[in-house]
Amino acid sequence: MSSISGLGEDEVSSFFESSPPLKNKEGILEKLNGFIEHNSSGGRRIVCVTSGGTTVPLEQRCVRYIDNFSSGNRGAASTENFVKAGYAVVFLYRSGTCQPYCRSLPDDPFLDCFQFPDKTNIQVHASHVEAVKMAVMDQQAAVAESRLLKLPFTTIYEYLQMLRLIATALKDVGPCSMFYLAAAVSDFYVPWNTMTEHKIESGSGPLDIRLAQVPKMLSILRTTWAPKAFCISFKLETDSKILIEKATKALGKYKVHAVVANELSTRKEEVVVVSSSGNVVVRRDSDKPESIVEDNLIRLIVDRHSTYIKESHT
Ligand code: PMT
């Protein structure tokens, strides 16, 4: 078996060959190419932020699926900060997860934002006016200036096919492009061609399912799809004792430029950026109630990206 940096080439090809075709691939490509052309011709840096968890369907006409935990908060907050830093963002997100500029809106129940003074008028409740105004204005500005392109996915099949499309489309942007891979990606899946078409019967006792391993796409992203892009991956653990060791291993194995290590319960307070120049703990400014860890994290990542671009030109 031939390999791409230790990665089974056959495994990767067979994953894509057996995936159900991406719906509206042509439409996605058209939007993507227009967005990249517009921003790269203006000399703007472009980052692909992935966000939310991928699902693994258990049936082709899916009723049941396995999910990966991620609220999408990290991706949404990071996207806002990248736009603020002057980047154009391709936001590849799980449908239904947290969206940029909407983090301050109540989601439960969202309709509490509104009131009807009479039958023909709808108004935003005074307590939510500021949050709704900022969400609408900032989101509309980012989209109107072509600084934000949102592309939704649900399944692992959609996510990986879209990531490949984006990476290949960004190839010519070279060092000015970045991948910031905050999505929680399934490690195991049911291959499409071995999956039952209809809803699994529940009357015949316990269910045995054999899951195949999803090929790690980080290696192929780095070596083949977008080798010149700046690449940040994430490492999530629930046991803080093994977090840094695992992140350091991933840094060496996948040759990404940095790994953002986070522990599930403290992920909103601090992360550790692991890279060949050492480990940096990044915290939320706890004396400022509005502060989020992504404010300081994106500042650091943007700085590192600037150095990378400079070094690539020398
Ligand atoms: O969304 P929030 O609730 O705000 O939470 C944010 C977060 C905790 C989800 C986020 O900060 C985070 O850590 N995301 C990555 C979680 C994860 O899936 O880690 P992992 O150890 O499974 O994967 C590590 C890296 O390998 C990831 O960058 C992933 O993109 C990549 N991967 C994973 C599986 C796979 N088959 N191929 C991959 O390339």
Residues whose N, C-alpha, C, O or C-beta is under 5 A from the ligand:
A	BS01	PMT	F69 S70 S71 G72 N73 R74 L181 A182 A183 A184 V185 S186 D187 V214 P215 K216 M217 L218 S233 F234 K235 L236 N262
